[in-house]
Amino acid sequence: MPTKNTIRRHYLIIRRILRNDYPSKHILLEYMKQYDVEVGERTFQRDLAEIRSNFDIEIIYDEKKNGYFAQTDSTLELDKLLYFIGLAESSDIALSTMRDKNRLLQYLAVSPDPRAKGWNISGGC
């Protein structure tokens, strides 16, 4: 299972590549540094392989443009995936900053129903 650091790296790599300007490895690594994520070349290569395997996103290096791009059948699917990964990362960051996240988690639930509303602690709507 990927760690939150791995998920963050994958999110940053995918998000930067989706700008469609063929970023080089150097640009991608610098981009990640802006978000306090530093990795070596081997980890970067592993991350690309994991993105291909786990998310079925083909990240290809274009020698003519000296950079990477994502090849996929649907940009909409990539946007949804990127949103989901970002949401997962954000929720983990938010929860990791709370002192007693385990106690808080007993009160949290996610509903796929967009009409769902939260309940206050006293039990009302």
Residue pairs with C-beta under 8 A, 6 or more apart in sequence:
2 10
2 50
2 54
4 89
4 92
4 93
4 96
5 37
6 47
6 50
7 85
7 88
7 89
7 92
8 35
8 37
8 89
9 32
9 37
9 39
9 43
9 47
10 47
10 50
10 51
10 54
10 55
10 85
11 82
11 85
11 86
11 89
12 31
12 32
12 35
12 37
13 28
13 32
13 47
13 48
13 51
13 59
14 51
14 55
14 57
14 70
14 78
14 81
14 82
14 85
15 82
15 86
16 23
16 27
16 28
16 31
16 32
17 23
17 28
17 59
17 68
17 69
17 70
18 70
18 78
18 82
20 69
21 67
22 62
22 65
22 66
22 67
22 68
22 69
23 31
23 67
23 68
24 66
24 67
24 68
25 41
25 44
25 68
27 67
28 44
28 68
29 38
29 39
29 44
32 38
32 39
39 47
48 59
48 68
51 57
51 59
52 58
52 59
55 81
56 72
57 70
57 71
57 72
57 78
57 81
58 70
58 71
58 72
59 68
59 69
59 70
59 71
60 68
60 69
60 70
60 71
61 67
61 68
62 68
62 69
70 78
72 78
95 101
95 104
95 105
98 104
107 121
117 125
119 125
